[in-house]
Amino acid sequence: MAQIAAYDDVKATRTQRDIPNGHAWRTEFLCPPKTVSGEPHAFLAEGTPHRVIGTHFHIVDQYQVIVSGGGVLGKHPLVTHAVHFSRAYTPYGPLVADDKGLGFLTLRSTRDPGAQHLPKAKETLLGVPDRKPWQVTEAPNFSGNGDVILNPFAAIKDDAGLAAYSVKLKPGARASAPDPATTAGQYLIITIGSIVYEGKDHKAITIVFVKPNEKSFDLLAGPQGMEALVLNFPRTSESANVMGKTARSSPGARVWQCQLCSFSYDETKGMPEEGVAPGTRWEDVPESWSCPDCAAAKSDFVMEVVA
């Protein structure tokens, strides 16, 4: 049976702790006992303006969804309802809140023992065999016509079941969520409006988790309509290949890859958004430059050969 939790039902679990220059809050939506494995864990993390969460990684796949405020993840701007997916053992960050602070959901299909922070955990990270780091951040698209709108995310997908969708329903509209059978679990996040479930109107933010052996979740929009995200976990990180990945550059070009998170710098493309023109050789990239995804230094990059 699907698990469902609305913020109104769990807000009493909100706890506060002091951090440098402010406070952080955590609200548990789905929280299995630490002794129970294989169950989903979902919580809301909030922080005061300019909070900084240093670069780190987790040992399980996870989604994060921005629900309030803004900031940057690495060097990538964050907008409301943007979705970040990171595979297990993929470092990301730092996560820096803006003047309004930052609130985001963390969603896992199974419990994680805790963040592993860099540089302290660097040797541990590099010692993981067959690690396939990968991450992506993408904003949803709710545009379209009709009572029910379903738009797949363009970049959040692989050949092992990873997928994400934005869903928009007019008031009272019904639909079935995508089938979870080929996934390692599916989250539905009601971001705006409400969903009616078992006769009760669950207002945003509401979280639903559906296991792979359960039927597609029935969506019924509340009186204000509904916007939601559907987030599928891949069956396994180890065998997954990113779908639709295009060649980075012409044959023989030099590409430099971050050993920590797998971000690639392609000399033919450069990084114009950071003032590095196309065609800039690696040797000419400023030594102060750092990885846009995990803040690794130039020294953490190695050259790869593009056949």
C-alpha positions as CSV (number, residue, x, y, z in Angstrom):
1,M,0.0,0.0,0.0
2,A,1.3,3.4,-0.9
3,Q,2.6,5.6,1.9
4,I,1.4,9.2,2.0
5,A,2.2,12.1,4.3
6,A,1.1,15.8,4.1
7,Y,3.0,18.6,5.8
8,D,0.0,19.5,7.9
9,D,0.2,15.9,9.3
10,V,3.9,15.9,10.1
11,K,4.8,19.5,10.9
12,A,4.9,18.6,14.6
13,T,8.1,16.6,13.9
14,R,9.9,19.8,12.9
15,T,13.1,20.2,14.9
16,Q,15.6,23.1,15.1
17,R,19.3,23.1,15.6
18,D,21.8,26.0,15.7
19,I,24.3,26.3,12.9
20,P,27.0,29.0,12.2
21,N,25.2,32.3,11.6
22,G,21.7,30.9,12.0
23,H,19.4,27.9,12.3
24,A,18.4,24.8,10.5
25,W,15.2,22.9,10.6
26,R,14.2,19.4,9.7
27,T,10.7,17.9,9.2
28,E,10.3,14.2,8.8
29,F,7.7,13.0,6.2
30,L,8.6,9.3,5.9
31,C,11.0,8.1,8.5
32,P,11.5,4.4,9.1
33,P,13.3,3.1,12.2
34,K,17.1,3.0,11.8
35,T,17.0,-0.7,12.3
36,V,14.7,-1.2,9.3
37,S,16.3,-1.4,5.8
38,G,14.7,-1.1,2.4
39,E,12.1,1.5,3.4
40,P,11.8,5.0,2.0
41,H,13.1,8.1,3.9
42,A,11.9,11.6,3.1
43,F,12.3,14.8,4.9
44,L,12.2,18.6,4.5
45,A,15.4,20.5,5.3
46,E,15.3,24.3,5.8
47,G,17.9,26.9,6.7
48,T,18.3,30.5,7.4
49,P,19.8,32.9,4.7
50,H,23.3,32.2,3.5
51,R,23.5,28.8,5.1
52,V,26.3,26.7,3.5
53,I,26.2,22.9,3.3
54,G,29.7,21.8,2.2
55,T,30.4,19.3,-0.6
56,H,29.5,15.8,0.4
57,F,28.1,12.5,-0.9
58,H,25.8,9.7,0.1
59,I,26.0,6.0,-0.4
60,V,22.5,5.7,-1.9
61,D,20.7,7.3,-4.8
62,Q,18.7,10.4,-3.9
63,Y,16.5,13.2,-5.2
64,Q,16.3,16.7,-3.8
65,V,13.5,19.1,-4.6
66,I,13.7,22.9,-3.9
67,V,10.5,24.0,-2.2
68,S,11.3,27.5,-0.9
69,G,14.0,30.2,-1.2
70,G,16.9,29.7,-3.5
71,G,20.6,29.6,-3.9
72,V,23.2,27.6,-5.8
73,L,24.3,24.0,-5.9
74,G,27.9,24.0,-6.8
75,K,27.8,26.8,-9.5
76,H,24.2,26.0,-10.6
77,P,21.4,28.4,-9.7
78,L,18.4,26.8,-7.9
79,V,14.8,27.7,-8.6
80,T,11.6,26.6,-6.9
81,H,10.6,23.0,-7.7
82,A,14.0,22.3,-9.4
83,V,14.9,18.6,-9.1
84,H,18.4,17.4,-8.4
85,F,19.3,13.7,-8.7
86,S,22.6,12.2,-7.6
87,R,23.7,8.6,-7.9
88,A,25.2,6.9,-4.9
89,Y,28.8,8.0,-4.2
90,T,28.5,11.2,-6.3
91,P,29.7,14.3,-4.5
92,Y,27.9,17.6,-4.9
93,G,28.0,21.1,-3.5
94,P,28.5,23.3,-1.8
95,L,24.9,24.0,-1.3
96,V,24.5,27.8,-0.5
97,A,21.3,29.5,0.4
98,D,20.5,33.0,-0.9
99,D,19.0,36.0,1.0
100,K,15.7,34.1,1.5
101,G,17.2,31.0,2.9
102,L,16.6,27.6,1.3
103,G,14.2,24.7,1.8
104,F,14.4,21.4,0.0
105,L,13.0,17.9,0.2
106,T,15.5,15.0,0.4
107,L,14.0,11.8,-1.0
108,R,15.5,8.3,-0.8
109,S,14.1,4.9,-1.5
110,T,16.1,3.5,1.4
111,R,17.8,5.0,4.4
112,D,21.3,6.5,4.2
113,P,23.7,6.4,7.2
114,G,24.6,10.1,6.7
115,A,26.5,12.6,4.6
116,Q,30.2,11.9,3.9
117,H,31.9,15.3,3.7
118,L,34.9,16.2,1.5
119,P,37.8,16.5,1.7
120,K,37.8,14.3,4.8
121,A,36.1,11.4,3.0
122,K,38.0,11.8,-0.3
123,E,40.1,8.6,0.1
124,T,37.0,6.6,1.0
125,L,35.2,7.9,-2.1
126,L,38.0,7.1,-4.4
127,G,38.3,3.7,-2.9
128,V,34.8,2.6,-3.9
129,P,35.1,0.0,-6.7
130,D,33.1,0.3,-9.9
131,R,31.7,3.7,-8.8
132,K,29.7,5.5,-11.6
133,P,29.1,9.0,-10.3
134,W,26.5,11.1,-12.1
135,Q,24.2,14.0,-11.2
136,V,21.8,16.4,-12.9
137,T,19.6,19.3,-11.9
138,E,16.5,20.2,-13.9
139,A,13.5,22.4,-13.6
140,P,10.0,21.0,-14.3
141,N,7.8,22.0,-17.2
142,F,4.1,22.3,-16.4
143,S,3.0,23.8,-19.7
144,G,0.4,22.3,-21.9
145,N,-3.3,22.0,-22.6
146,G,-6.0,19.7,-21.3
147,D,-7.3,18.5,-17.9
148,V,-4.2,16.4,-17.4
149,I,-0.7,17.4,-18.4
150,L,2.2,15.0,-18.1
151,N,5.7,16.2,-19.2
152,P,8.8,14.0,-18.9
153,F,12.1,15.6,-17.7
154,A,14.6,15.8,-20.5
155,A,17.8,14.9,-18.6
156,I,16.7,12.9,-15.6
157,K,16.6,9.5,-17.1
158,D,18.7,6.4,-17.7
159,D,18.3,2.8,-19.0
160,A,17.7,1.4,-15.5
161,G,14.4,3.0,-14.7
162,L,15.4,6.5,-13.7
163,A,12.8,9.0,-14.8
164,A,11.0,12.1,-13.7
165,Y,7.8,13.8,-14.8
166,S,5.8,17.0,-14.1
167,V,2.1,16.5,-13.7
168,K,-0.7,19.1,-13.7
169,L,-4.3,18.4,-13.2
170,K,-7.3,20.7,-13.3
171,P,-9.6,20.7,-10.3
172,G,-11.4,17.3,-9.9
173,A,-9.4,15.8,-12.8
174,R,-8.3,12.1,-12.5
175,A,-5.2,10.3,-13.9
176,S,-2.9,7.4,-13.2
177,A,0.7,8.1,-12.3
178,P,3.4,6.3,-14.4
179,D,3.8,2.6,-13.7
180,P,6.4,2.0,-10.9
181,A,7.0,-1.6,-11.9
182,T,10.4,-1.0,-13.6
183,T,11.7,1.3,-10.8
184,A,13.3,0.9,-7.4
185,G,10.4,2.9,-6.0
186,Q,8.5,6.1,-7.0
187,Y,7.9,9.3,-5.2
188,L,5.0,11.7,-6.0
189,I,5.4,15.2,-4.6
190,I,2.4,17.5,-4.6
191,T,3.9,20.9,-4.9
192,I,0.9,23.1,-5.5
193,G,-2.8,22.5,-4.8
194,S,-3.9,19.2,-3.3
195,I,-4.6,15.6,-3.9
196,V,-7.7,13.7,-2.7
197,Y,-6.8,10.3,-1.2
198,E,-9.2,8.0,0.6
199,G,-11.7,10.8,0.9
200,K,-9.3,13.3,2.4
201,D,-7.9,16.4,0.8
202,H,-4.1,16.4,1.2
203,K,-2.7,19.9,0.6
204,A,0.8,20.6,-0.7
205,I,3.4,19.8,0.4
206,T,2.3,16.1,0.2
207,I,4.6,13.2,-0.4
208,V,3.6,9.7,-1.7
209,F,5.8,6.7,-2.0
210,V,4.9,3.7,-4.2
211,K,6.9,0.5,-4.2
212,P,7.7,-1.3,-7.5
213,N,5.2,-4.2,-6.8
214,E,2.3,-1.8,-6.3
215,K,-0.1,-0.6,-8.9
216,S,0.1,2.9,-10.5
217,F,-1.1,5.5,-8.0
218,D,-4.5,7.1,-8.7
219,L,-4.4,10.8,-8.9
220,L,-7.4,12.9,-8.1
221,A,-6.9,16.7,-8.0
222,G,-8.4,18.7,-5.2
223,P,-10.7,21.8,-5.5
224,Q,-7.7,24.0,-6.5
225,G,-6.2,21.6,-9.0
226,M,-2.8,20.1,-8.5
227,E,0.8,20.3,-9.7
228,A,3.1,17.4,-8.9
229,L,6.4,15.7,-9.6
230,V,6.8,12.0,-10.2
231,L,10.3,10.8,-9.4
232,N,11.4,7.2,-10.3
233,F,14.4,5.6,-8.7
234,P,16.6,3.5,-11.0
235,R,16.7,-0.3,-10.3
236,T,20.5,-0.1,-9.9
237,S,23.2,2.5,-10.3
238,E,25.9,0.1,-11.3
239,S,24.5,-0.9,-14.7
240,A,22.8,2.4,-15.6
241,N,23.8,4.4,-18.7
242,V,22.6,7.9,-19.3
243,M,20.1,7.9,-22.2
244,G,20.4,10.3,-25.0
245,K,23.9,11.4,-24.1
246,T,25.6,13.1,-27.1
247,A,29.2,13.2,-28.1
248,R,31.0,15.9,-26.2
249,S,33.5,16.9,-28.9
250,S,35.3,15.9,-32.2
251,P,37.5,12.8,-32.2
252,G,40.9,13.4,-30.7
253,A,39.9,16.4,-28.6
254,R,41.1,16.6,-25.1
255,V,38.5,16.1,-22.3
256,W,39.3,16.4,-18.6
257,Q,37.2,14.6,-16.1
258,C,36.7,15.2,-12.4
259,Q,37.8,12.1,-10.5
260,L,35.2,12.8,-7.8
261,C,31.9,13.5,-9.5
262,S,32.7,12.8,-13.3
263,F,32.0,16.3,-14.5
264,S,33.9,16.8,-17.8
265,Y,35.7,19.8,-19.2
266,D,35.8,19.7,-23.0
267,E,38.5,21.9,-24.5
268,T,36.6,22.4,-27.7
269,K,33.6,23.8,-25.8
270,G,35.3,25.6,-22.9
271,M,32.9,27.1,-20.3
272,P,31.8,30.5,-21.7
273,E,29.4,31.0,-18.8
274,E,32.5,31.1,-16.5
275,G,34.6,33.2,-18.8
276,V,36.5,30.2,-20.3
277,A,36.3,30.6,-24.1
278,P,35.8,27.6,-26.4
279,G,39.1,26.2,-27.5
280,T,40.8,27.0,-24.2
281,R,43.4,24.4,-23.4
282,W,43.4,22.8,-20.0
283,E,46.7,24.3,-19.2
284,D,45.3,27.8,-19.7
285,V,42.3,27.3,-17.5
286,P,42.9,29.4,-14.3
287,E,44.3,27.5,-11.4
288,S,41.6,29.0,-9.3
289,W,38.9,27.4,-11.4
290,S,36.9,24.6,-9.7
291,C,34.4,21.9,-10.7
292,P,30.9,23.4,-11.2
293,D,29.3,20.3,-9.6
294,C,31.4,19.5,-6.6
295,A,34.0,22.3,-6.2
296,A,36.9,19.9,-6.8
297,A,40.2,21.7,-7.7
298,K,41.9,21.4,-11.1
299,S,44.3,18.9,-9.6
300,D,41.4,16.5,-9.1
301,F,40.9,16.3,-12.9
302,V,42.5,13.7,-15.2
303,M,42.6,13.6,-19.0
304,E,40.4,11.1,-20.8
305,V,40.7,10.1,-24.4
306,V,37.7,10.6,-26.8
307,A,37.9,8.0,-29.5
